[in-house]
Every structure is written in structure tokens, then in C-alpha cells.
């Protein structure tokens, strides 16, 4: 790998600290060059790329913008999208090694049916097929099947169509191990002496006062404390 691998993180104005910790922890463990950038809905609107009406049912500002990643990358190469509410505990190189050009997207294929009525800061919890598959996506941006994901399509298609990858036949949706999208409060505990590759605080994380008693909260807080002005700690590579 000569060029930094592009990582695009969903950014929400209510959870900037979650983004900062996600970014910092990913860089902290990375042994390969990566660039980490936020996907900010206001920037996409200002650029005329995203004009979808505000959806009152959308739980984050990046609910739909993640599907613009192939367009933003010029429909070339690979890229990773990840929600901001992740804590990385292992080297992203292990995930990137799974990239398989036969697939248009790759993700953890959870069978997730949450029982809570609410998550995060009072946002209603919902259950639907392939829930959380789209919270971490390895995008094969150059795959011909992804060329349909123009801004026009992303701005008009339903959430079900997008989040269930309905523009793709099932055989083009590849799987990666669950440890790379380990759902706090749902996924099975890691084996003794091991850690998940990346913890996903899909219900709510330690940046909310009412979500302090969650798995690996101490590691999340340590990563938060290591962030200096939102930048990696001394000695870490800067994102692009």
C-alpha cells in the first residue's frame, strides 16, 4: 500500500467528541497509511451534492450521506465508511486485508434485533432487516454495480433501499468478521485475553452522561483523554 487508505467517518454535530475518539483510536492502532476525514452533511449541502429533505426519523446527520462515498471517491479504488460511534482497539490493516474485488461492498452481516425502545440522546430505536450492516462498509468504489449510487439516486431513494443494499444482488455483498463491528450490548463477549477489533456503541456511548456503564468505557475515556484538540497524540500520523 503506497497511498493512504481513505477512511470516511460519519460526523454528527451532536457527537463531535465521538468522531474525535473514533479518528484518534483508529490512527493510534494503524500500521498502514490511512487518511481519516469526516463526512459532514452541511458541507455536502453547500457543495450541491446533497439536497435530500431533512428526515425526522433519521437518527444521525450521516444516515444517508454514507452512500455517497463511491461518488466522493470518483468511483475508483477502495474506501472505508464507519459511523462515528466506534472505538478502534486493533490495527485496521487486519480489516483492510479482507478486501475482495469480487464484492461491491463488504460488511459485518449482523442478525441484530434490538430490544430497547430508545438509544443515544433520546433517539427512538428501530429494528429492520440488515440493521447495522451499513454502519461499517468496505466500499469497492470502482465496482460497476456501485455506479448507480449517484447523488441523484442517494437524494431520492428510501432508507430501506439504501441501508439494505438493495441495488446489489446478495452475491456482491461480502462478509467480514464481527470483531470489526462489535456491537456493545449485543455481540458476544470477546474471548479471555482478547479485545474486539472495533467497538460500536450503537445504543449510546460514554460521551453521554447516561451511558457510562458500557463495555470498554475505560478505554474509550482513555482515548478521549489522549486526544489533544481533536488531533492524534504526539507521535501519531496525522489524517489527511
MIPA-291516 format. One record per residue: residue in one letter; x, y, z of N, C-alpha, C in turn. Coordinates in steps of 0.05 Angstrom, whole numbers, padded with zeros to 5 digits, always signed. Layout:
<pts>
AXYZXYZXYZ;...
</pts>
This chain:
<pts>
X+00017-00024+00000+00000+00000+00000+00018+00025+00000;X+00016+00041-00021+00032+00065-00023+00017+00090-00016;X-00008+00092-00026-00025+00115-00019-00040+00109+00006;X-00045+00130+00023-00062+00125+00047-00089+00114+00040;X-00098+00095+00055-00125+00083+00050-00145+00103+00061;X-00165+00111+00045-00185+00131+00054-00206+00119+00073;X-00208+00132+00095-00229+00125+00115-00247+00150+00118;X-00273+00146+00114-00292+00169+00117-00310+00162+00140;X-00311+00180+00159-00326+00176+00184-00351+00193+00184;X-00374+00182+00190-00398+00197+00193-00395+00217+00216;X-00402+00242+00211-00400+00263+00231-00427+00275+00238;X-00432+00278+00263-00457+00290+00273-00451+00313+00292;X-00464+00335+00288-00458+00359+00304-00462+00354+00334;X-00479+00334+00341-00484+00328+00370-00463+00310+00382;X-00446+00299+00364-00427+00278+00374-00399+00282+00363;X-00390+00307+00363-00363+00312+00352-00342+00297+00368;X-00345+00295+00394-00325+00281+00410-00324+00251+00403;X-00346+00240+00396-00346+00212+00387-00329+00209+00362;X-00333+00228+00343-00317+00228+00319-00287+00230+00325;X-00280+00248+00343-00252+00253+00350-00240+00227+00362;X-00254+00213+00379-00244+00189+00391-00242+00167+00370;X-00262+00164+00353-00261+00145+00331-00236+00149+00315;X-00231+00174+00306-00208+00181+00290-00182+00175+00304;X-00180+00184+00329-00156+00181+00344-00149+00151+00348;X-00169+00136+00357-00164+00108+00363-00157+00092+00338;X-00169+00099+00315-00162+00085+00290-00133+00091+00283;X-00125+00117+00284-00098+00124+00277-00078+00112+00297;X-00085+00111+00322-00068+00101+00343-00059+00072+00338;X-00077+00056+00327-00071+00028+00323-00062+00021+00294;X-00064+00040+00276-00059+00034+00248-00029+00030+00242;X-00023+00008+00228+00005+00003+00220+00009+00009+00190;X-00013+00017+00177-00011+00023+00148-00020+00052+00145;X-00012+00065+00123-00021+00093+00119-00051+00095+00114;X-00064+00113+00129-00092+00118+00125-00097+00148+00126;X-00118+00157+00112-00127+00184+00115-00155+00182+00127;X-00161+00199+00147-00186+00198+00161-00200+00225+00158;X-00223+00226+00146-00238+00251+00142-00267+00247+00150;X-00280+00268+00160-00308+00266+00167-00326+00271+00142;X-00349+00258+00142-00370+00265+00123-00389+00283+00137;X-00389+00308+00130-00406+00329+00142-00428+00336+00124;X-00453+00331+00133-00476+00338+00116-00477+00367+00108;X-00471+00386+00126-00472+00414+00117-00453+00420+00094;X-00429+00408+00094-00410+00412+00072-00421+00401+00046;X-00434+00378+00047-00445+00366+00023-00468+00382+00012;X-00484+00394+00030-00506+00411+00021-00494+00437+00008;X-00474+00448+00020-00462+00473+00010-00450+00468-00018;X-00440+00443-00022-00428+00437-00048-00448+00429-00069;X-00474+00427-00061-00495+00420-00080-00496+00390-00086;X-00482+00374-00070-00482+00345-00074-00506+00332-00061;X-00514+00343-00038-00535+00330-00022-00557+00350-00017;X-00581+00343-00026-00604+00362-00022-00629+00347-00012;X-00624+00324+00000-00646+00308+00010-00660+00323+00032;X-00687+00323+00032-00701+00337+00054-00694+00324+00081;X-00695+00340+00102-00689+00330+00129-00709+00309+00136;X-00699+00286+00145-00716+00263+00152-00718+00263+00182;X-00742+00268+00193-00745+00268+00223-00740+00241+00236;X-00740+00219+00220-00735+00193+00230-00706+00185+00229;X-00689+00201+00216-00661+00195+00214-00647+00199+00241;X-00633+00180+00250-00621+00182+00277-00595+00198+00277;X-00582+00202+00254-00558+00217+00253-00558+00234+00228;X-00539+00253+00227-00536+00270+00203-00523+00256+00180;X-00512+00232+00185-00500+00217+00163-00516+00192+00156;X-00541+00191+00164-00558+00168+00158-00557+00160+00128;X-00558+00180+00110-00558+00175+00082-00532+00183+00068;X-00517+00201+00079-00493+00211+00065-00472+00190+00061;X-00472+00169+00077-00452+00148+00074-00453+00135+00047;X-00476+00136+00034-00479+00123+00008-00468+00140-00015;X-00457+00163-00008-00444+00180-00028-00414+00174-00030;X-00404+00156-00013-00375+00150-00013-00364+00143-00041;X-00377+00124-00056-00366+00118-00082-00364+00143-00100;X-00385+00160-00099-00384+00185-00115-00362+00203-00105;X-00359+00206-00079-00338+00224-00068-00310+00214-00075;X-00307+00188-00079-00281+00177-00086-00278+00174-00116;X-00296+00186-00132-00293+00185-00161-00298+00158-00173;X-00312+00140-00158-00318+00113-00167-00291+00098-00174;X-00271+00102-00157-00246+00089-00160-00235+00079-00134;X-00223+00055-00134-00209+00045-00112-00227+00035-00089;X-00215+00031-00066-00229+00022-00042-00230+00046-00022;X-00250+00045-00005-00252+00064+00017-00268+00050+00040;X-00265+00060+00064-00280+00051+00087-00298+00073+00097;X-00323+00066+00101-00341+00084+00116-00346+00071+00143;X-00346+00088+00164-00352+00078+00191-00368+00100+00206;X-00388+00092+00221-00402+00110+00239-00382+00123+00259;X-00389+00146+00270-00371+00160+00288-00370+00146+00315;X-00390+00130+00323-00391+00119+00350-00376+00092+00352;X-00352+00091+00340-00334+00068+00342-00310+00075+00358;X-00300+00055+00373-00274+00056+00387-00257+00034+00375;X-00235+00041+00362-00217+00021+00350-00197+00011+00370;X-00195-00016+00372-00178-00029+00391-00157-00046+00378;X-00157-00047+00351-00138-00064+00336-00131-00050+00311;X-00111-00061+00297-00100-00049+00273-00119-00052+00250;X-00126-00030+00237-00144-00031+00214-00133-00047+00191;X-00107-00052+00191-00095-00068+00170-00108-00096+00169;X-00116-00106+00192-00129-00132+00192-00156-00132+00178;X-00170-00110+00179-00195-00107+00165-00190-00103+00135;X-00171-00086+00128-00166-00080+00100-00156-00104+00085;X-00144-00123+00099-00135-00148+00086-00158-00164+00075;X-00182-00159+00084-00206-00174+00075-00217-00164+00048;X-00207-00141+00038-00218-00130+00013-00216-00151-00009;X-00239-00157-00021-00242-00177-00042-00255-00164-00066;X-00241-00162-00088-00252-00147-00112-00276-00160-00124;X-00283-00184-00115-00308-00196-00126-00333-00183-00115;X-00330-00168-00093-00353-00156-00079-00354-00126-00084;X-00378-00116-00084-00382-00087-00087-00381-00073-00060;X-00391-00086-00039-00388-00077-00012-00381-00100+00006;X-00369-00095+00029-00364-00116+00049-00371-00104+00076;X-00382-00120+00093-00391-00110+00120-00395-00134+00138;X-00399-00128+00164-00407-00148+00183-00437-00153+00180;X-00444-00177+00175-00472-00183+00169-00487-00192+00194;X-00492-00172+00211-00506-00177+00237-00534-00188+00233;X-00543-00204+00252-00571-00211+00255-00580-00197+00281;X-00585-00171+00278-00588-00153+00302-00617-00145+00304;X-00629-00151+00327-00656-00143+00333-00657-00130+00361;X-00652-00104+00363-00650-00091+00389-00677-00092+00404;X-00675-00094+00430-00699-00094+00447-00705-00068+00460;X-00685-00049+00460-00690-00023+00472-00709-00006+00455;X-00724+00011+00468-00742+00030+00454-00728+00055+00446;X-00706+00062+00460-00692+00087+00456-00662+00082+00456;X-00647+00099+00442-00618+00098+00442-00607+00126+00443;X-00582+00128+00448-00567+00154+00448-00582+00175+00464;X-00584+00199+00453-00596+00221+00467-00626+00223+00461;X-00641+00202+00469-00670+00202+00465-00679+00196+00437;X-00662+00185+00420-00669+00178+00393-00683+00151+00394;X-00707+00148+00381-00721+00122+00381-00704+00100+00369;X-00705+00076+00381-00692+00053+00370-00710+00040+00349;X-00699+00029+00329-00716+00016+00308-00703-00011+00301;X-00719-00028+00289-00709-00054+00281-00718-00059+00252;X-00699-00068+00235-00705-00073+00207-00685-00093+00196;X-00691-00106+00174-00672-00125+00163-00645-00112+00157;X-00624-00127+00162-00596-00119+00157-00589-00094+00173;X-00601-00091+00196-00594-00069+00213-00565-00069+00221;X-00552-00047+00219-00524-00042+00226-00504-00053+00205;X-00514-00065+00184-00496-00074+00163-00482-00049+00151;X-00496-00027+00149-00485-00003+00136-00469+00015+00155;X-00466+00006+00180-00451+00023+00199-00421+00021+00195;X-00412+00001+00181-00384-00002+00173-00384-00015+00146;X-00376-00001+00125-00376-00011+00098-00349-00008+00085;X-00338-00031+00077-00315-00030+00059-00326-00027+00031;X-00322-00004+00019-00332+00003-00007-00312-00004-00029;X-00320-00021-00048-00305-00024-00072-00315-00003-00092;X-00305+00021-00089-00317+00044-00103-00317+00041-00133;X-00297+00026-00143-00295+00022-00172-00311+00000-00183;X-00326-00015-00166-00342-00037-00176-00365-00026-00194;X-00369-00038-00217-00390-00027-00235-00418-00025-00222;X-00424-00044-00204-00450-00044-00191-00455-00019-00174;X-00434-00006-00165-00437+00017-00148-00440+00043-00164;X-00438+00042-00190-00440+00067-00206-00468+00078-00206;X-00488+00063-00197-00515+00073-00195-00518+00093-00172;X-00499+00093-00154-00501+00110-00130-00493+00139-00135;X-00507+00151-00153-00503+00179-00159-00516+00196-00138;X-00508+00222-00135-00523+00239-00116-00553+00239-00121;X-00561+00239-00147-00590+00239-00153-00604+00215-00140;X-00592+00192-00142-00604+00168-00130-00604+00169-00100;X-00581+00176-00088-00579+00177-00059-00599+00198-00047;X-00603+00219-00062-00621+00240-00052-00651+00232-00053;X-00658+00212-00069-00686+00206-00072-00694+00178-00062;X-00675+00159-00060-00683+00132-00053-00690+00129-00024;X-00705+00108-00017-00714+00104+00010-00691+00094+00028;X-00694+00098+00054-00675+00087+00072-00673+00057+00070;X-00695+00043+00066-00695+00014+00063-00678+00005+00040;X-00681+00019+00017-00666+00012-00007-00636+00015-00002;X-00629+00037+00011-00600+00042+00015-00588+00025+00036;X-00600+00024+00060-00588+00010+00082-00588-00020+00079;X-00606-00030+00062-00607-00059+00057-00591-00067+00032;X-00577-00047+00021-00560-00052-00003-00577-00064-00026;X-00601-00053-00030-00619-00065-00050-00612-00060-00079;X-00591-00043-00083-00582-00040-00111-00563-00063-00119;X-00557-00081-00100-00538-00103-00104-00551-00130-00102;X-00544-00149-00118-00551-00177-00113-00535-00187-00089;X-00546-00206-00074-00533-00215-00049-00505-00224-00053;X-00498-00236-00077-00472-00247-00080-00450-00225-00082;X-00458-00200-00085-00439-00178-00086-00435-00165-00059;X-00448-00176-00038-00445-00165-00011-00428-00184+00004;X-00403-00177+00009-00384-00194+00023-00385-00191+00053;X-00375-00211+00067-00376-00210+00096-00348-00207+00108;X-00347-00193+00130-00322-00191+00146-00328-00200+00175;X-00308-00208+00190-00313-00218+00217-00326-00197+00235;X-00343-00207+00253-00358-00190+00271-00341-00173+00289;X-00316-00181+00294-00299-00166+00312-00293-00138+00302;X-00298-00133+00276-00293-00106+00265-00317-00088+00268;X-00340-00098+00277-00363-00082+00283-00377-00096+00306;X-00364-00095+00329-00373-00109+00353-00393-00091+00367;X-00418-00100+00368-00440-00084+00378-00441-00085+00408;X-00434-00063+00421-00436-00062+00451-00465-00068+00459;X-00468-00086+00478-00494-00093+00488-00508-00115+00472;X-00495-00124+00451-00508-00145+00434-00488-00167+00427;X-00465-00161+00416-00446-00181+00408-00436-00197+00432;X-00429-00222+00427-00418-00239+00448-00392-00228+00458;X-00387-00231+00484-00361-00221+00495-00338-00234+00481;X-00316-00218+00478-00292-00229+00466-00280-00250+00484;X-00265-00268+00472-00252-00289+00488-00233-00277+00508;X-00228-00292+00529-00210-00283+00550-00183-00274+00539;X-00174-00251+00547-00149-00240+00538-00149-00228+00511;X-00172-00226+00498-00175-00214+00472-00193-00190+00473;X-00191-00173+00453-00208-00150+00450-00221-00150+00423;X-00244-00138+00420-00255-00134+00393-00237-00116+00377;X-00240-00118+00351-00224-00101+00333-00234-00072+00335;X-00260-00069+00336-00273-00042+00338-00299-00045+00352;X-00303-00030+00373-00328-00030+00389-00347-00009+00377;X-00372-00017+00372-00392+00001+00362-00412+00007+00384;X-00413+00032+00393-00433+00039+00413-00459+00048+00400;X-00472+00028+00388-00496+00035+00373-00519+00044+00390;X-00520+00036+00415-00542+00045+00433-00536+00072+00445;X-00511+00078+00450-00502+00102+00463-00475+00097+00476;X-00459+00117+00478-00432+00113+00488-00425+00132+00510;X-00400+00129+00520-00391+00144+00544-00391+00175+00541;X-00395+00185+00517-00397+00214+00514-00424+00225+00523;X-00443+00206+00529-00469+00214+00541-00468+00207+00571;X-00478+00225+00588-00476+00221+00617-00490+00195+00626;X-00512+00187+00612-00527+00164+00620-00516+00138+00608;X-00493+00139+00594-00482+00115+00582-00453+00111+00591;X-00448+00113+00617-00421+00109+00627-00415+00080+00634;X-00436+00064+00639-00431+00036+00647-00434+00018+00623;X-00417+00021+00604-00417+00004+00580-00390-00009+00576;X-00389-00030+00560-00365-00045+00556-00343-00027+00545;X-00319-00030+00556-00295-00016+00546-00297+00015+00549;X-00314+00024+00568-00317+00053+00572-00290+00064+00582;X-00275+00049+00597-00250+00059+00607-00230+00064+00584;X-00231+00047+00564-00213+00050+00541-00223+00073+00523;X-00249+00077+00521-00259+00100+00506-00250+00126+00520;X-00253+00127+00547-00246+00151+00561-00216+00156+00559;X-00200+00135+00559-00171+00139+00556-00164+00150+00529;X-00178+00141+00508-00174+00152+00481-00183+00181+00480;X-00205+00187+00493-00215+00215+00494-00194+00233+00507;X-00183+00223+00530-00163+00239+00544-00137+00243+00528;X-00131+00224+00511-00107+00225+00495-00110+00244+00471;X-00135+00251+00464-00139+00270+00442-00131+00298+00451;X-00116+00312+00435-00107+00339+00442-00118+00357+00420;X-00139+00372+00426-00151+00390+00406-00162+00374+00382;X-00170+00349+00388-00181+00333+00366-00160+00321+00348;X-00134+00324+00355-00113+00313+00338-00101+00288+00352;X-00088+00271+00336-00075+00248+00349-00054+00257+00369;X-00049+00240+00388-00028+00246+00408-00001+00248+00394;X+00018+00259+00408+00045+00263+00397+00056+00236+00387;X+00068+00237+00364+00080+00212+00352+00061+00198+00334;X+00035+00205+00332+00017+00192+00314+00016+00207+00288;X+00011+00191+00266+00008+00202+00240-00017+00219+00239;X-00016+00241+00225-00040+00258+00222-00057+00247+00199;X-00083+00251+00201-00100+00244+00179-00098+00264+00157;X-00107+00255+00133-00107+00274+00111-00131+00291+00111;
</pts>
